[in-house]
């Protein structure tokens, strides 16, 4: 990954902004999720408010009906009629009373009166509701006889589901002689809640089915239920029919998408009967569309802001990259110039050192010719001998110039180069310097190894390593040696090691030894460019790699310790040459 990024500055910019964009999208979506969660929190509060409103309305309605019906029952003497078993008299007294509920905006759908034995003595149910009076079970009146107080809840006796208020009928001695059960259409609560929440959709589920969905669940309450009540309930039932099969009733909240609208459906409200058992669920749907759109609008605004900011930052970065490229190019030029100056200086120093002996010999030859001429001993044979010796020294000096010149001319195209010949040539070029420093070079590369690179790359690399080792060995007392070895690795790789006994490289410099201007010598004595140039040369070789280690080695029965420069490259097989 690091090499992939470092290969091109455009990759750095693209990857950087891609990561920033991903981070921005992540945090924006997290913010969106938080906003939606906040809405769900408030939806829970609204659910709680609806439940409280529903419960309070139910209790208020039941208490009103209990007080009203109890007062009328006492006034019309329902207790005596029940004791006498006078069903006709009970019907004559009760019909006008219960027909009055419609005028009081209470959609009563049924009235059942039982005597003390649990026998149905009076029932008022709208003719549009098909029913069998003998099949009506007095479950709720039994609870009233036990508690002797009125009770209310949701029941399934008369129709699939309705709201039931049951109250006792007492005689003059306060004995319970019968019960009155009043059933109210559920649209009453639906209508009342609509006053509080205009855009909320509500429905009731019974046994996994929507109440009022189908002929079995549809009934007409006639004059007791206004058309507006039925219209509201029918519209909401039609709405929930669109996605009722997608609701998971095990979850308190469901997110439902219908076309381009989004709804949050609450299933947490349970409807219980008079005995406290669940008989249905109250569904409440909230329209989240506008909220979601507003949230996404926030997201798009932040996205636009990010795009503008990123564009400005990109412009700044591109300007910065160009500026730093100019700085790097200038530094590279200075580095290259200094490297050339250092290389030329070292080359001139080596040439001068190798020329001193031949020049001294030439000086002696000239002096000898002059002396022999003064003493009259200069003859043709002696003159020819001295001229031959002078020409040999001149030829040696010329060869030195040619070797160093060819070293600096590496060419512009890669070619096949040979390791053994290059190392031997490099040793021959620095041999006078090594002899002066009393350094022994042990070369154990005895077979040719070929690879691809520029001409003289291996020669120049070997010279740089040897001269760098000489600088370190010059500070060592006693024997000074350099061991050069070569071994073949797997996958056609060759590893060449240049091992000295100079004591090694400091650990803090070991990993940075191939960086420019990093040197183990004093700043005044070293430039820190020798091994850096080796690293640059290695990049020209096939699968070239160079590293440094500190390790011990054995030479001629003696144990030595020092730095080891390791060179690795891919060799060319003999059949490919």
N, C-alpha and C positions, 0 to 999 in steps of 0.2 A: 504493500500500500504506500509506504514511504517513497519507494523508488518510482511508483506510478505517479505520485503527486509531484515529486521533484523533477520529473522528466519535462514538464511543461507548466509554465506559469498560468496558462489558461485553465488547466485542470485544477490548480489550487483555487482559483477564483470560482469556478463552477461548483466544485465540491463544497467550498465554504458557503456559498449562497444557497446551495441545495440543502445543506444542514440547517442553515438559518431558517429557510422556508419551512422545513419539516418541523423545527422547533416552534416556529410561529403558529403553524397549523395545529400542532399538538396543544399548545397552551390556549389557542383560540377555541378549539373544540372542547377543551376542559372547561373554559369559561362558559361556553354554550351549554355544556352539560350541567354546570353549576346553576346557571340561570333556570334551566328546565327543572332541575331538582328543587330549586327555590319555589318555582311555580307549583310543583307537586306538593311541596310542604304547605303552601297556602291553599292548595286544593284540598288537602287533608283538613285544614282549618275550616274550609267552606263545607266539607262533608260533615264535620262535627257540628257546624252551625245548622246545616239542614236537618241533621238527626235531632238536635235539640229542638229546632222549630217544629219538626214532625211530632216528636214525643210530647212537647208542650201543647201542640194543637190537639193531639189525640186525647190527652188527659183533660184539656179544657172542654172539648166537645163531649166527652163521656160524663164529666161532672155536670155540665149544663143539662144533658139529656136525662141523667139520673135524677137531678132535682126537679126537672119539669115533669117527667113521667111519674115520679113518686108522688108529687103533689096532686096530679090528675087522678092517679089510682086511688088515692085516699078520698078525693072529692067524689069520684064515681063509685066508690065502695067496691073496688075490684076484689078485695079479700073475701067479702061475703059472697059475691058471685062465684068465686072459685070454690068456696066451701060448699055451696049449693050445687055445684056442677052445672050451672046455668050458662051453657055456651052461647045460646041465642042472646040472652041479656048481656053477656060479655061483648059480643060482637056489636050489638046496638050501642053500647056505651063507648067502645074503643074505636070504631070506624071514624067518627068525626074528629076524634082527637089526633089520630095518627095521620090523617089526611092533611092536617094543619102543618106538618113538617115542611112540606114543599114551599109554603109561604114564608117559612123561616130560613130558607136557603140551605136546608139540610137535606141532601138526596138520600132519604131513607128508602131502602129497597125491600125490606122485610120487617115484620113484627110477629114474634112468636110468644104466646103466653102459655105456660105450663102450670098445672095445679101441683099440690103437695106430693102427689104420687108420681109425678114426672109425665103425666098424660097431657098431650097437646090439646088445649081447650080453645085456642084462637090462633089463627095465622092469617096474616095479610101479606101477600106476595103479588107483585104485578103480574098480570096475565101473560105478558110477553116472556116471562121467565118460566120455562117448563119445569115442573116440579111434582113430586109425589109427597103429599103431606104425611103419609104413613112411613116414608123413608127418612124423615127428619129425625136426627138423633139428638136427644137432650143432654149432650156432654157438658155444655157450659152451665146450664141450670144446676147440674149436680155440684159444680164448684161453688155456686152461690149458696146452696143449701148448707155446704160445709162451712164456708166463711161467714155467711149471713151479711155480706157486704157486696156492693156492686163491683164488677170487674169488667175489663175490656181487653181486646186483642184482635188478632186476625184469625178468622175461622174459615172452614171449607164446608159448611153444612148445607146452606141454601144454594150458593153458587160456588164456582171454583175457589174464589177468595173474596172476602169482604171484611169490613171492619165491624166488629160486634161489641155491643155494650149490653151487659146482662145485670139486672138489678132485682132485688127481692121485693115481694109483695107482702106487707105485714098487716096483721089484724090489729084490733084495738089493744091487745095485750102484747104487741110487738113480736108475735110469733110469725115466722115465715111460712106462709100458706101457699106460695107460688112464686114464679119468676117471670120476668118480662125480658125478652131478648130482642134488641133493636139492631138491624143490620144497615150499614151505611155504605154507599157506593164509594170505591177507592178514588174515583175522580175528584171527590171533595178535597182530599189532601193534595192531589196533583194540582188542582186549580189554585189552592191557597199558596202553595210553594211558588207558583208562577208569579205571584205578586212580588216575591222577594228576588227571584232570579229569572229574568226575562229570557236569556239565551241558553239556559240550562235545559237539557233534555232528560226526562225521567221515564222510567218504566219499571214494572214489577215482573220478576221471573218466578214461576211456580213449576217445580219439578223439571227444571231445565228449559221451560217454554215461556214465551212472553204471554202475560195475561192479556186477554182480549185479542189474541192472534188465532183466528179460526172461529168456526161457528159455535163450538162448545164453550168458548170463553167469551163470546160476545153476547151482550144482553142490553135490552133497552129499559131504562128506568122510567120511561114515560115522563109524566109531569114532574117527577121529583128531581130529574137531572136536566139541567139546561143544555141546549145544543152546544154552547161554547165549551162546556166541560167535556163532552164527547169528542168534539173536534180536536181539542188539545191532546187528549189521550190517544186518539187515532193517529194523529200526526207523529207523535213520539213513538208509538208502536211501529209505524211504518219506517221511521228512521232507524230504530234498533234492529229491525228485520234485515237491514243491509249487512250487518256484521255480527249478529248474535252468535253465529257458529265460530267466530274468531276470538271470542272472549274466553279467557281462562279464569274460571270462577275461583280457582285456588289462589290467585293473586289479588291483592287489595286494589291494584290499579293496573289498567291495560292501556297501552298506546295503540290507537286505531287510526289508520289512514283511509279516507274515503275520497277518491278523486284527488283534488288539490287541497283538501281540508284535513286537518289533524285534530283528533279528539283524545281526551284523557277520560277513561271510563272507570268510575269507582264501583266496586262490588262489595265494599266492606259493610254496608248497612244491611242488617238482618231483620226480617219481620217475624215476630213471635206471636204465638197464639196465647189464649188466656192461661194456659198451663205453663207457659215459658218455653215451649218447643218451637224450633224454627219451622216455618211453613213457606217461606219465600225470601227473596232478596230484592232490595230496592236498588235499581241501577240509576246512576247519575252520570251524565256525559257533559264534559266541558269542552268548548271549542278553543283549541290551542293555536289555531292557524295564525291569527294576527300576532300572537306572542312569538311563535316560531319565526315568522317573517321578520319581525323586529329584531329578534336575536340574530338571524342570518344577515340582516342589514348591518348590524354591528360588525359581524364577521367580515362582510364585504368592505366596509369602511376601513377596518383594520388591514385587510388585504391590500386595499388601495394605498393606504399609508405605508405599508411595508414595501410595496412596489416603488413608490416615490423615494422612500428612504434608501432602498437598495440601489436604485438608479443613481442617486446622488453619491452613495458610498462607492458604487462601481466606478463612477467618473473619477472620484478622488483616488481610488485604488489604482486605476489605470495611469493617472498622472503620477502617482507615487511610484508605480512599477517602472515607468519610463525614467523617472528621476534616478531611482536606484540602479536601473540598468546602465545609465550613463556613468553613475559612480562606480559600479562594478567594472564596466569597460575601462574606465580610466585607471582603476586599481589594477586591472589585468594587464593593461599596457605598461604601467609602472613595474608590475611584477615581472612581466616578460622582459622589459628593458634591464631590470636589475639582474634577472637570471642570465641574460646574455652577457651582461658586463661581468658577472661572477664567473660564468663559463669561460669567457675570453681571458679573464684574469688568471683563472686556474690553468687554462691551456697555455698561456704565455709563460706562466711559472714553470710548468712541466717541460715546455719546449726549451726554455732557458736552462733548466737543470740538465736536460739531456744533451744540450749543445755545449755545456761547459767542458766536458772531457774531450770531445772532438776539436773544439777550438783551442784547447790547451795543447793537444797533439799537433795541430797545425802551427801553433806558435813555436813549438819545439822544432818542427821540421824546417821552418823558415830560419830560425836561429842557427840550426845545424848547417844549413846551406851557406849561410853567411860566414860562419867560422871556418868551414872547410874551404871556402873560397879565399879567405884571408891567409890561411896557411898553405894555399896552393895545392891542396889535396882534393879539390873538387874535379872529378873526372866525369865522363859521360855515364858510366855505370852507376856511380853514386847518385848523380843528379836524377837519373831515371828512377832509381829506387825511392828517392825522397818524393819525387812527383807522384809515383804510384801510391805511396802511403797517404799523401795529401788528398789525392782523388778519392781514396777509400773513405777518409773522414768526411769529405764533402758529400759523397754519395749517401753516407749514413745520416748526415744532417738533412739532406733532401728527402730521404725516406721518412724521417720523423715528421717533416712538414706535410707530406702527402697523407700519412696516417691520421694526423689530427684534423686535416682539412676534410678528409672523407668521413671522419666521425661527425663533423658538424653538418654534413650534407646527407640527410637521411632520406631524401627523395619525397615524392608526393603521392606515391601509390604503394600499396602493400604487396609484399612478395614473400617467397619462402626464405627463411633465415635459419641458420644452424647454430645450436647452442655451444658445442665443443669448440668450434673454430672461433666463435665470438669471444668466449671466455679466455682462450689462449691469447688471442690478439689483444684483449684488454689488459691481461697480465703483463704482456710484453711492453705495452705502452707505459704502464705505471711501475715497471720493475725497478728502474733507477731510483724512483722516489721511495719505494718500499725498501730497497737495499740501504739507502741512506738512513731510514728510520729503523733499521735492523729488524725488519718484519719478514717472516717466512710464510710464503703462500703454499699451501698444500692443495693441489688441484686433483681431485679424484674423478673428474668427468672424463671417461676414457672412450666413450662411444658417441657417435653423432646422433643428435636429436633435432628434428626439424619442426618448425611451427610457422605461422603466418604473422607478419608484422612489417614495419618499415625497416629499410636497410640501416644497419648499425644500431638498431634499438637495443639489442642484447649487449653489444659492446659498450654503449654509453651507460646502460644500467649497471653493468658490472663495474665499470670505472667509478661511477658515483658511489656504489656500495663499498668498494675497496678503499677509496679515498676517505669516505666517512669513517670506516673502521680504522684507517691509519691515524686519523685525528684523535680517536679514542685511545688507541694503543700507544700513542706517543706519551701518554701520561702514566703508562704501566712500566714498572721496573721489572727487570728480568726478561724471560723469554716472551716473545711476541709472535703469535701465530694467527693465521687465517686459514680455515678449512672450508673448501668448496666441494659439495657433494650433490649428487643427483639421484633420484629414485622415481620409478614409475608407479603411479597409483591406478586405481580402477577407473573405468570410463575413459581410457586413453589420456589421462592427465599425468603431467610430469611436475614434480616438486624439486626445486633447486634451493639449497640452503647455503648461506654465507655466514659461517660461525667464527667468531673471534673470542679471544680470552681477555677482553678488556674490562671485565667486571659487570657488564650488563647495563641496562638502561633503567632509570628511575621509574618506579611503578606509575607515578602520576603522569609521566610523559609517554609511557609505553603505547597507549591507545591513540595518542595525538602526534606520534613521531613523524607521520607522513603529511601532516598539515604544514602549510607554508609558514616560515619564520619560527618554527619550533626547533630548538637546538639544545643539545646537551652541553655545549661549550659556552664560554663567555660571549656576551653580545658582540664584543669587539673582535673575537676570533672566528665566529661562525655566522653564516647567513640564514641557516635553517631552510635552505632550498634544495640541498642534495637529495635527500630522501623524498621530498615533495616531487622533484622531477622524476624520480624512480616510479612513484605512484602514477604520474601522468603517462609515462612510457608504458607501463603495464597495461593500461587501458587499451593500447593499440594491439595487444596480443590476443589470440583466440582464448576466450574464457580466462583472461588474465586476472590474477589476484595476487596481492602482496600483503604480508603482515609481519610483525616483529614479535619475538619471544626472548625470554631470558632462560637459558638452560645450560647444562653441563655437557661436556663431551670428552672423549678419550682420544689422544693422539700420541703415538709412539710410547705407549705404556704410561703416559701421564694424564692425570685428570685436570681438565681446564673448565672454566666457567666464564660465560660472557653473553653478549647479545647475538641473536641469530635472526637474520633477515631471510624470510621464506618467500620464494617466488613460485607461482604455480600457473601453468598454462596448458592448453590442449596441444598434443603433438600430432604431427601428420604421419600417418602410417606409411611404411616403405612402398607399399603397392600403389599409393596415391601420388607419389612423387613423379 
